[in-house]
């Protein structure tokens, strides 16, 4: 097993956010990544509300995992309920 790194937390969050239905560009912005190419230059919108909603969804997921302890089951339930 390879050593744990802080980047592992970021990749875990990204993977679960996508599984929870968070759009790819919003999950990237939650990780403080910028839009690439021309889109990154022209699109000046902050996506604050979308990122806030995505991070609230992530927080709900973490709390549910702490209580129930089964990430796969929780992800499926949250996606099925609209996650938020």
N, C-alpha and C positions, 0 to 999 in steps of 0.2 A: 504494500500500500504506500502510495507516495505521501510525502509530508503535506499537512494542511497549510494553506496559505490564505491570507485575507481575500485574495481574488476569488477563492472558492465560495465565499458568501455572496459575492456579486453574481457569479454564474448560477448559483442556486436560486437567488432571487429572480434573475432574468428568466430562467426556465419555468419556475412556478408561476410567475406573472403571466407568461404566455399561455400556460395551461389554464389559468384562471380567466382567460379571454382578454387580457390587456393587449391592445394593438402593439405591434413591434416598435413603431416609432415612439410611442409613449413609454414603453418599458426601457427603451434606450435613453430617453430623456430623464427618466427616474434614476438612471445610473450616471447622470450628468454627461452623457455623450451628446455630441452635436449632430445635427442633420448634416449629411455629407453633400459634397458637390454644389451645384447651382441651387438646389433646394435649400441648403444650409445658408446660402448667401441671401436669397430672396425671401424666405419664410422667416419673418421677424416676430411672429406670434409666440408668446411664452409658453403656452400649453399648461399654465399653472393649474387651472381647475381640473384638467384631465390627469395631470400627474398627481394631484392631491387625491382624486378619486382612486387612482391605481394604487397609491401608497396606503390608502385606507383599506382597500381590498386586501393588500398584502398583510397589513396588521391584523385584520380579521382572520386571515388564514393562519398566521402564527399563533394567535390566541387559541384558535380551534385545534391546532396541532398540539399545543401544550395541554389542553383539556382532554382530548381524545387520543392523541398519540399516533394517528394513522393518516399520514399526509396524502396518500393516494385516494383514500376514501373521502377525505375532506375536500380535496380538489374537485373530485367528481360531483359531490353534493353542492359545492359552491357554484360550479359552472352550471349545473342543472337548475339552480335557483336564480340565476342571473347574477350571482355573486355580489349583490350589494343593494 
